[in-house]
Amino acid sequence: MISDPFRFAAEERSIQGEVAVADLLRLSDALASSEGGVLWKLEGALIEEGARREPRLRLTASGQLDLCCQRCLGGLPWVLGLDSRLHLVRAGQPIPEEELENDEVDAIEVEGELDVLALLEDEILLALPVAPRHENCDAPRPVGGASKESPFAALASLRGSPSAK
């Protein structure tokens, strides 16, 4: 927790740590396993923007996550390499138009304290692939490897349809 993120940025401080993947609860739906950890670092800075000095944060994180393949539902190792640049904006203050158009920096509204682990989890969630899949895998098969007959085939046989075979 950072009590004053604007002061943190102005004093160009930095903090770092490691968090267990199991502690990032909102990630659990995307994971096949909650093993491992994520190394992270948060650095503050003041950046010259014309005549103003704007508070910025840089969040970096690395680790390996075991995502759930959307095709076979098995584990899929995915290397996390996060590097986010964030422009701090006080609650209620308008976000400058040039910030909305700049893809390199994301503006975040901050009121009071900043929960670093919640911010880290938000940024990881945004970085995840939309539908992670192995390059080559098959859809899961029923137990024993036999293909299951379609319930619609049974209905078609009741109608006497020749396509039921």
Order of alpha helices (4+ residues) and beta strands (2+ residues): alpha-beta-beta-beta-beta-beta-alpha-beta-alpha-alpha
